[in-house]
Amino acid sequence: MASNVRNQSEKIKFAEPQLGPLSQIHTGGDAEFLVRPTTFYQLQAALAFANAEHLPVTMLGALSNSLVSDRGIPGLAVHTALLNRMYIQGSLLVSQCGTSMDLLIDYAIENGLGGLERLGGLPGTVGGAVYGNSGSHGLYTADHLYWIDYLDREGNLIRMRAHSEEFSYRHSP
């Protein structure tokens, strides 16, 4: 059953814990706690909650390229598919982690930004593509990164300049 917890000033809504319906292959056990944040602040509050309760955290992305055990996931599972906002900042395309790669590429093309087309068809989200330095046809995600904003375990925002030489095949710093 979904429930709410207030942490700091942001309300955390726990979703129904079943992961199977969220997965593209519709299998998998339940999460002990599941959140589906729609804002940065909800994600930050959820991570602070997990830290305060000493819960392990599993980032799930959109579950498009994942197989969840029937035994489920202990601790806090974070389904990021609803963190999918994008905008143009000068000549940069800025995206949240839950945006699908195909939507990101379409948005870039619609706004006159090219270069990502060879990444078309990759399953998953921007967050997963950055984390695993996804690539296709000789182009890797890191080739087009300028910076990465991420939250550490305590929920602190950290901005890291992305230097492609720090990335390797299926690896990010």
Backbone as a ProteinNet text record, in pm:
[ID]
protein_1_A
[PRIMARY]
MASNVRNQSEKIKFAEPQLGPLSQIHTGGDAEFLVRPTTFYQLQAALAFANAEHLPVTMLGALSNSLVSDRGIPGLAVHTALLNRMYIQGSLLVSQCGTSMDLLIDYAIENGLGGLERLGGLPGTVGGAVYGNSGSHGLYTADHLYWIDYLDREGNLIRMRAHSEEFSYRHSP
[TERTIARY]
83.7	0	88.4	58.6	135.9	117.2	221.9	213.2	302.7	287.8	364.9	445	561.8	644.9	697.6	696.4	751.7	895.6	986.1	1127.6	1174.3	1221.7	1257	1131.6	1137.8	1019.6	952.3	1006.1	953.2	883.2	762.4	687.9	737.1	763.6	807.4	687.6	649.4	539.4	597.6	571.2	616	511.5	556.9	468.1	439.4	340.7	317.6	449.3	488.7	624	644.1	539.2	554.9	639	745.9	834.7	798.6	736.2	700.5	622.4	516.7	439.8	519.5	628.3	710	815.1	844.5	949.5	897	983.6	942.6	912.8	972.3	944.3	843.1	793.2	683	708.8	831.8	864.5	944.8	958.6	1041.9	963	1035.3	974.3	945.2	913.7	877.8	999.4	988.9	1088.5	1041.7	1136.2	1099.5	1034	1099.1	1044.3	1068	967.9	980.9	936.5	1021.6	983.5	995.3	905.8	905.2	904.9	1019.3	1022.2	993.4	929.4	903.2	984.8	1049.4	1132.5	1265.4	1361	1491.7	1476.3	1388.8	1373.2	1312.5	1222.7	1168.7	1277.9	1361.6	1472.9	1568.6	1599.8	1689.9	1633.2	1504.3	1441	1440	1415.6	1415.1	1553.1	1658.2	1794.3	1829.4	1785.6	1809.5	1737.6	1615.4	1540.4	1616	1660.7	1733.4	1860.9	1930.4	2052.5	2021.9	1917	1880.5	1837.1	1774.1	1725.1	1826.3	1944.2	2050.6	2002.6	1927.7	1876.2	1968.4	1990	2060.3	1971.9	2034.9	1962	1997.2	1895.2	1913.4	1845.8	1925.1	1870.5	1825.7	1700	1642.9	1630.5	1644.4	1617.2	1472	1447	1310.6	1284.5	1375.5	1364.2	1350.2	1416.2	1405.8	1511.9	1616	1725.5	1769.4	1670.4	1700.2	1614.5	1670.5	1598	1603.1	1487.5	1479	1448.7	1522.9	1501.8	1359.6	1304.3	1172.9	1176.5	1296.5	1310.2	1297.8	1301.3	1282.2	1411	1393.8	1506.8	1494.1	1594.7	1590.7	1619.7	1570	1597.6	1512.4	1569.2	1497.8	1531.5	1429.6	1445.3	1392.1	1469.7	1432.5	1408.1	1283.3	1243.6	1244.7	1340.7	1364.7	1292.2	1206.9	1146.2	1067.5	1019.5	941.2	1029	1157.8	1253.7	1299.8	1215.6	1238.4	1227.8	1258	1251.4	1378.4	1359.5	1471	1452.1	1563	1556.8	1688	1682.5	1800.6	1857.6	1987.9	2059.1	2172.3	2147.8	2246.3	2257	2376.9	2395.9	2399.7	2359	2359.8	2218.3	2203.9	2079.4	2096.3	2010	2015.8	1899.1	1926.3	1823.7	1835	1720	1720	1748.4	1780.5	1828	1724.1	1595.5	1493.4	1445.8	1496.6	1457.1	1504.7	1416.8	1460.5	1558.6	1652.3	1751.9	1686.1	1586.2	1519.6	1450.3	1384.3	1320.5	1424.4	1537.8	1645.7	1695	1717.2	1766.7	1663	1536.5	1430.1	1425.3	1435.3	1430.7	1549.8	1666.2	1785.5	1764.5	1717	1695	1591.2	1480.9	1375.4	1427.2	1531.5	1587.1	1717.4	1743.9	1858.1	1992.6	1994	2120	2144.1	2254.8	2285.4	2402	2429.7	2545.7	2512.5	2389.4	2352.7	2282.8	2257.6	2173.9	2222.2	2352	2404.8	2373.3	2328.9	2289.6	2142.6	2073.3	1932.1	1910.3	1802.4	1769	1826.3	1912.3	1963.7	1850.2	1832.8	1729.3	1774.2	1681	1715.9	1708.3	1759.7	1748.3	1882.8	1876	1997.5	2085.9	2026.8	2105.8	2180.4	2113	2177.8	2283.8	2256.4	2353.2	2479.6	2463.6	2580.3	2655	2582.5	2644.9	2724.7	2669.1	2736.4	2811.3	2817.3	2880.1	2835	2703.1	2644.4	2695.1	2704.6	2752.3	2696.6	2711.1	2666.5	2736.6	2776.1	2837.1	2956.5	3039.4	3160.5	3140.5	3019.1	2990.5	2949.2	3002.9	2970.2	2907.6	2829	2760.5	2858.9	2972.1	3071.1	3122.8	3112.5	3160.5	3082.2	2963.5	2878.4	2836.8	2909.1	2877.6	2962.8	2900.1	2973.3	2986.2	2875.8	2879.7	2773.4	2789.2	2693.3	2661.7	2534.9	2489.7	2438.2	2482.2	2432.6	2422.4	2349.5	2333.9	2418.3	2491.3	2566	2470.7	2523.2	2441.2	2360.9	2415.5	2347	2247.6	2242.3	2149.6	2208.2	2340.4	2405.6	2424.2	2396.9	2414.2	2561.2	2612.7	2751.7	2752.5	2827.2	2844.5	2985.5	2993.9	3121.7	3136.2	3245.4	3275.5	3303.3	3249.3	3267.1	3384.4	3485.3	3601.1	3597.9	3582.2	3559.8	3673	3793.1	3904.2	3888.5	3801.3	3776.6	3675.4	3611.2	3513.9	3581.6	3527.6	3577.1	3457.7	3486.5	3380.8	3293.6	3168	3066.6	3104.9	3176.7	3222.1	3221.7	3177.4	3186.5	3264.6	3320.2	3398.8	3313.4
-117.5	0	124.1	220	344.2	422.8	492	573.5	695.1	788.1	911.9	927.8	987.7	1023.2	1162.7	1248.6	1381.7	1378.6	1422.2	1427.6	1567.9	1639.4	1779.7	1852.1	1927.2	1998.9	1928.6	1819.3	1750.9	1622.2	1603.3	1481.5	1370.8	1254.1	1139.2	1047	1019.3	926.5	793	692	557.7	495	440.3	378.2	234.4	175.2	32.3	-39	-136.3	-191.9	-290.9	-323.7	-422.1	-363.2	-433	-387.3	-447.6	-563.7	-630	-541.4	-473.8	-389.1	-271.9	-232.4	-120.8	-165.8	-294.5	-350.2	-376.2	-359	-388.6	-536.2	-622.7	-765.3	-814.3	-724.5	-749.6	-866.2	-876.7	-978.2	-912.9	-983.3	-935.9	-922.9	-932.7	-923.5	-780.3	-764.2	-633.5	-564.5	-433.6	-355.2	-341.9	-335.8	-309.1	-170.9	-70.9	64.1	104.5	164.4	209.8	354.7	438	576.4	600.4	687.3	727.2	879.2	941.5	1087.7	1156.6	1273.4	1355.4	1483.5	1511.8	1631.7	1596.2	1681.9	1670.3	1666.4	1750.9	1760.7	1634.1	1569.8	1442.3	1335.3	1333.6	1238.7	1266.4	1392.4	1431.7	1388.9	1410.1	1372	1220.2	1146.5	1000.5	946.8	1004.5	960.8	996.3	1112.6	1150.7	1054.2	1014.7	917.1	784.6	734.7	607.9	615.3	727.8	745.8	744.7	817.2	824.1	687.8	607.7	475.5	364.2	401.3	305.3	198.1	241.8	150.3	148.2	31.8	29.9	95.8	155.2	223.4	157.2	127.1	72.7	166	221.7	307.9	217.7	231.7	141.7	200.5	328.9	386.6	362.1	323.4	295.6	145.3	63.6	-82.5	-134.3	-67.7	-108.3	-210.5	-221.1	-310.8	-384.7	-421	-479.4	-602.3	-694.1	-812.1	-813.3	-800.7	-795.8	-935.8	-978.1	-1108.3	-1119.1	-1239.2	-1262.8	-1241.3	-1242.9	-1216	-1067.9	-984	-840.5	-767.5	-644.3	-556.3	-505.1	-531.5	-478.8	-329	-261.4	-118.9	-35.1	77	173.4	151.2	131.2	123.4	253.7	314.1	442.9	422.7	439.2	429	570.6	601.4	740.6	782.6	698	727.2	857.9	905.1	1029.3	1153.4	1135.3	1247.2	1264	1325.5	1323.5	1460.5	1564.8	1698.7	1728.4	1805.7	1847.7	1994.6	2062.8	2200.5	2233.8	2340.7	2388.4	2506.3	2503.9	2612.8	2655.3	2759.7	2800	2693.4	2637.2	2529.2	2392.1	2388.2	2262.6	2210.3	2080.8	2013.3	1957.5	1998.9	1954.8	1859.8	1746.7	1645.1	1584.1	1546.2	1469.1	1322.4	1246.4	1109.1	1012.7	1037.5	942	954.3	1051.6	1070.9	953.3	901.5	792.2	847.5	765.7	809.1	848.7	774.2	809.2	944.8	974	1105.3	1216.6	1191.5	1290	1322.2	1220.2	1239.9	1314	1276	1346.4	1493.6	1521.9	1659.6	1740.1	1677.6	1745.1	1781.7	1688.2	1713.2	1823.3	1817.4	1918.9	2058.8	2066.4	2195	2229	2161.3	2194.7	2151.7	2058.5	2007.9	1867.6	1848.2	1719	1652.4	1530.2	1458	1333.5	1322.7	1207.2	1097.3	1121.6	1031.4	886.4	864.7	726.9	650.9	722.5	656.1	615.3	646.2	611.7	461.8	424.5	284	219.4	290.7	234.2	228.1	115.1	109.2	188.4	230.3	289.7	440	491.7	632.7	703.3	834.4	916.3	878.1	860.6	823.7	693.1	593.3	465.5	477	558.5	577.6	645.3	743	809.8	713.1	644.7	552.8	443.8	387.7	279.9	324.8	456.4	510.4	432.2	424.4	351.2	405.4	317.5	359.7	276.1	330.6	261.8	323.6	240.2	286.8	379.4	345.7	422.7	550.7	579.5	699.8	657	723.4	692.1	813	787.6	894.2	1000.2	958.9	1053.7	1149.6	1112.5	1199.7	1329.9	1333	1452.1	1505.4	1472.5	1523.4	1645.3	1744.2	1862.2	1860.7	1835.5	1820	1720.4	1670.3	1578.4	1630.6	1651	1680.5	1550	1516.9	1395.5	1417	1328.1	1332.6	1222.9	1257.5	1153.7	1080.5	985.9	901.4	982.7	1096.5	1180.1	1276.3	1280.4	1369.2	1504.2	1519.8	1645.6	1652.3	1769.7	1789.4	1813.5	1738.3	1751.9	1770.1	1869.4	1890.2	1846.9	1760.6	1708.8	1742.5	1805.4	1826.6	1690.2	1668.7	1539.6	1548.4	1470.6	1460.9	1320.7	1312.4	1182	1083.1	1132.7	1040	967.1	1015.4	947.7	834.6	827.7	723.5	614.7	494.3	385.1	298.9	190.5	102.5	56.1	95.4	59.2	101.9	213.2	260.8	413.3	465.8	609.7	629.9	750.2	773.4	770.7
0	0	0	-83.7	-90.7	38.1	79.5	200.6	184.4	278.1	273.9	402.2	390.8	505	478.3	579.7	561.5	611.2	525.4	559.3	526.5	625.7	609.9	562.4	455	408.3	290.7	244.3	125.6	165.9	116.8	144.8	51.7	107.8	29.9	15.2	-106.9	-131.8	-172.9	-92.5	-126.5	-217.6	-327.7	-425.7	-384.7	-452.3	-433.7	-464.8	-383.1	-396.9	-511.4	-586.6	-693.7	-807.2	-842.9	-949.9	-1085.2	-1085.8	-1210.7	-1306.7	-1261.3	-1353.1	-1410.8	-1345.1	-1394.1	-1495	-1496.5	-1581.7	-1722.5	-1821.9	-1959.4	-1980.2	-1897.3	-1911.7	-1808.3	-1725.5	-1631.6	-1536.8	-1487.2	-1387.4	-1276.8	-1167.1	-1057.5	-929.2	-819.8	-688.4	-648.4	-521.7	-467.3	-407.6	-396.8	-324.1	-179.5	-88.1	51.4	59.9	1	-14.5	-159.2	-221.8	-360.1	-369.5	-429.3	-457.4	-607.4	-656.1	-797.2	-800.3	-768.2	-756.5	-889.4	-878.7	-997	-994.6	-880.4	-869	-803.3	-827.6	-763.7	-611.7	-557.5	-412.4	-353.4	-425.9	-379.1	-375.9	-478.1	-480.4	-365.3	-344.2	-236.1	-100.4	-79	47.4	64.8	-42.6	-34.6	2.8	-55.8	-21.9	121.8	167.8	307.3	401.3	365.9	445.3	451.9	336.6	333.1	415.8	408	485.6	635.3	675.5	817.5	871.3	786.6	828	800	747.9	715.2	617.1	517	415.3	293.8	235.2	106.8	1	-100.1	-207.6	-340.4	-418.3	-552.7	-651.8	-743.1	-848.3	-962.8	-1003.5	-1102.7	-1242	-1257.5	-1388.5	-1424.5	-1548.5	-1593.2	-1604.9	-1555.1	-1560.5	-1703.4	-1796.9	-1936.9	-1975.4	-1897.4	-1931.2	-1805.2	-1721	-1590.5	-1565.7	-1491.8	-1447.9	-1295.6	-1232.4	-1086.5	-1035	-934.3	-872.8	-818	-821.9	-762	-611.2	-552.3	-408.9	-377.7	-481.2	-462	-430.9	-384.4	-355.7	-212.7	-128.8	7.6	9.4	110.6	125.3	32.7	-9.1	-92.7	-239.7	-321.1	-466.4	-524.7	-615.5	-675.3	-824.4	-864.6	-1005.7	-1061.6	-1148.4	-1189.7	-1317.4	-1373.5	-1504.1	-1507.3	-1393	-1390.2	-1376.6	-1358.7	-1359	-1503.3	-1585.3	-1729.7	-1796.2	-1722.3	-1781.2	-1861.9	-1969.3	-2055.2	-2088.5	-2112.4	-2161.2	-2231.2	-2311	-2382.1	-2304.7	-2281.6	-2214.1	-2307.2	-2384.1	-2484.8	-2591.4	-2605.8	-2702.8	-2635.1	-2507.9	-2433	-2413.6	-2419.5	-2385.8	-2245.3	-2154.4	-2015.1	-1991.7	-1929.3	-1909.2	-1770.8	-1715.9	-1592.4	-1624.8	-1521	-1538.2	-1593	-1571.4	-1612.5	-1755.3	-1828.9	-1968.4	-2052.9	-2137.3	-2225.4	-2327.9	-2368.4	-2466.6	-2598.6	-2642.4	-2767.9	-2759.2	-2646	-2630.3	-2627.7	-2564.4	-2560.3	-2701.5	-2780.8	-2917.1	-3001.1	-2989	-3062.2	-3023.5	-2894.3	-2844.7	-2898.3	-2899.1	-2952.4	-3099.2	-3177.8	-3320.7	-3340.4	-3264.9	-3275.9	-3243.9	-3163.2	-3122	-3194.2	-3305.1	-3388.5	-3334.5	-3241.3	-3186.2	-3240.9	-3305.5	-3364	-3294.8	-3336.9	-3286.9	-3208.2	-3158.7	-3076.8	-3156.1	-3283.1	-3361.8	-3360.2	-3356.6	-3358.6	-3230.3	-3126.6	-3002.7	-3005.6	-3113.5	-3126.2	-3115.9	-3050.9	-3035.1	-2910.8	-2837.8	-2712.6	-2610.8	-2544.9	-2441.9	-2320	-2242.6	-2115.1	-2110.4	-2000	-1966.5	-1975.4	-1967.7	-1967.4	-1848.9	-1731	-1613.7	-1633.2	-1687.1	-1714.3	-1822.2	-1923.6	-2032.2	-1981.2	-1892.6	-1834.2	-1743.4	-1655.6	-1560.6	-1632.2	-1738.7	-1809.9	-1933.7	-1957.2	-2077.9	-2201.8	-2216.9	-2329.4	-2461.8	-2557.8	-2688.3	-2800.7	-2920.5	-3040.4	-3160.6	-3255.1	-3379.9	-3355	-3255.8	-3228.8	-3150.7	-3106.7	-3027.9	-2887.9	-2786.8	-2648.4	-2581.5	-2480.3	-2407.6	-2361.3	-2308.4	-2255.5	-2361.6	-2488.7	-2596.1	-2604.3	-2545.4	-2553.6	-2417	-2313.6	-2179.3	-2148.7	-2085.5	-2040.9	-1889.1	-1821.4	-1677.1	-1634.6	-1512	-1451.9	-1312.9	-1285.4	-1149.9	-1091.6	-971.5	-907.8	-757.6	-692.9	-548.5	-486.9	-381.5	-310.9	-216.2	-141.9	-53.5	47.7	90.2	188.6	124.7	-7.6	-76.3	-111.5	-100.7	-138	-288.9	-346.6	-489.9	-521.4	-617.6	-660.2	-811.7	-858.2	-1002.5	-1039	-1137.5	-1183.9	-1332.3	-1366.5	-1508.4	-1570.3	-1686.1	-1752.6	-1849	-1823.1	-1911.5	-1971.6	-2102.1	-2165.3	-2138.2	-2111.9	-2085.6	-1952.1	-1863.8	-1736.6	-1751.2	-1866.6	-1894.3	-1975.9	-1967.5	-2050.5	-2090.5	-2157	-2204.8	-2088.5	-2089.5	-1988.9	-1847.3	-1836.8	-1705.8	-1701.9	-1588	-1562.3	-1433.1	-1414.3	-1291.9	-1165.9
[MASK]
+++++++++++++++++++++++++++++++++++++++++++++++++++++++++++++++++++++++++++++++++++++++++++++++++++++++++++++++++++++++++++++++++++++++++++++++++++++++++++++++++++++++++++++

